[in-house]
Amino acid sequence: MVPVSSERFAARVTHLLEIGPKMRHPARACFDNPCNFSRLRSHKFHASIFPRSVSLSSVPPFVTIRVPVQVPAEKRNPRLMRDMFHAVAPRYDFITRAFSYGMDRRWKRTGVERARLPRNPVVLDLASGTGDFSALIRRQYPGARTVAADITERMLAFARARGAPHPVCADACALPFAAASFDCVFVGYGLRNFRNLALSLREIERVTRPGGLLVSLDFFLPRNRLLRRLYLAYLYAQGVFWGLVLHGRPRIYTYIPDSLRTFVSIDGFSALLLRAGYCRVEARSYILGGIGLHWAAKESEGAE
Ligand SMILES: C[S@@+](CC[C@H](N)C(=O)[O-])C[C@H]1O[C@@H](n2cnc3c(N)ncnc32)[C@H](O)[C@@H]1O
């Protein structure tokens, strides 16, 4: 095990520390590849992965510790994130269909159909990309008012060209909307990319009206460890292929498995939504847990 400095270690665990009270302490963080806690207590292992200030005596002995995985640079740095999606934008629709073998449209349609919104809903399509969800919502609810929001201007230009009427360049961690503005917030393959998942969930919850919905579609880590490895390897190989063919840059799509390695499972995300203040969460799993659709309802006003 290569010794890691406190700062580098902190960077590796930042995303995990953000996602729940149980994980605030580095020693409580869950990482990939579980290993036994008692092994952690051994001097050598302890000294190699924990910053000096961490006291293991405060950690209950039943906690599972996993080996840390690096958070992708794009996820830590909004400029790199924007650069990456700026380059991807003209090919985005093609690559989404290619990666999902055309199933992405069906998943998104299911997300919209099962949401059961009011007749003329006000909807935020967050991390809208080229505006897939906005387009589907307008088709299903002709009276809908949709707002497409994304951190990458070039993506929004494509969304506007497809008819998204109100594109807004915004970061999910600081949404420029008043509280309770939307009946529903749709997020397609977005949450995995957000720098601070807990903060963006708080923002999404804030701008949703009481009784409103969050619908999210994203990649997830399959629970089965062998499947997880195969899935990550498969996404990596696919990423290298399409990155080289479309951009001459393999990294551009190997970001997907890299960002996924530091994300959660479908069940883990459901638990996170409940902790974030949603009262009812439903999830659907596709391709053996590698893709998940979530519907989460915000508590209505006056609910007990
Ligand atoms: C994989 S694309 C998803 C596009 C579309 N929602 C879909 O379902 O196909 C992810 C999008 O998230 C945007 N994004 C990344 N970080 C963001 C942030 N912090 N706030 C808002 N948008 C962000 C990117 O610019 C990119 O357009």
The ligand as a MOL file (V3000), in Angstrom:
LIG
                    3D

  0  0  0     0  0            999 V3000
M  V30 BEGIN CTAB
M  V30 COUNTS 27 29 0 0 0
M  V30 BEGIN ATOM
M  V30 1 C -24.3760 12.9560 -18.9960 0
M  V30 2 S -25.0460 14.5280 -19.3040 0 CHG=1
M  V30 3 C -26.7790 14.2670 -19.0920 0
M  V30 4 C -27.6510 14.9170 -20.1260 0
M  V30 5 C -29.1550 14.6280 -20.0630 0
M  V30 6 N -29.7050 14.9840 -18.7770 0
M  V30 7 C -29.5140 13.2090 -20.3760 0
M  V30 8 O -30.3050 12.6400 -19.6450 0
M  V30 9 O -29.0610 12.6650 -21.3790 0 CHG=-1
M  V30 10 C -24.6220 15.3180 -17.8050 0
M  V30 11 C -24.8330 16.7990 -17.8270 0
M  V30 12 O -24.6220 17.2940 -16.5080 0
M  V30 13 C -24.0840 18.5900 -16.6130 0
M  V30 14 N -23.4970 18.9300 -15.3240 0
M  V30 15 C -22.3750 18.4300 -14.7600 0
M  V30 16 N -22.1810 18.9930 -13.5590 0
M  V30 17 C -23.1850 19.8570 -13.3520 0
M  V30 18 C -23.5360 20.7280 -12.2910 0
M  V30 19 N -22.7900 20.8190 -11.1920 0
M  V30 20 N -24.6560 21.4720 -12.4000 0
M  V30 21 C -25.4270 21.3990 -13.5190 0
M  V30 22 N -25.1450 20.5880 -14.5560 0
M  V30 23 C -24.0380 19.8200 -14.4770 0
M  V30 24 C -23.1180 18.4760 -17.7640 0
M  V30 25 O -22.8130 19.7150 -18.3330 0
M  V30 26 C -23.8770 17.5430 -18.7260 0
M  V30 27 O -24.5870 18.2840 -19.6780 0
M  V30 END ATOM
M  V30 BEGIN BOND
M  V30 1 1 1 2
M  V30 2 1 2 3
M  V30 3 1 2 10
M  V30 4 1 3 4
M  V30 5 1 4 5
M  V30 6 1 5 6
M  V30 7 1 5 7
M  V30 8 2 7 8
M  V30 9 1 7 9
M  V30 10 1 10 11
M  V30 11 1 11 12
M  V30 12 1 11 26
M  V30 13 1 12 13
M  V30 14 1 13 14
M  V30 15 1 13 24
M  V30 16 1 14 15
M  V30 17 1 14 23
M  V30 18 2 15 16
M  V30 19 1 16 17
M  V30 20 1 17 18
M  V30 21 2 17 23
M  V30 22 1 18 19
M  V30 23 2 18 20
M  V30 24 1 20 21
M  V30 25 2 21 22
M  V30 26 1 22 23
M  V30 27 1 24 25
M  V30 28 1 24 26
M  V30 29 1 26 27
M  V30 END BOND
M  V30 END CTAB
M  END
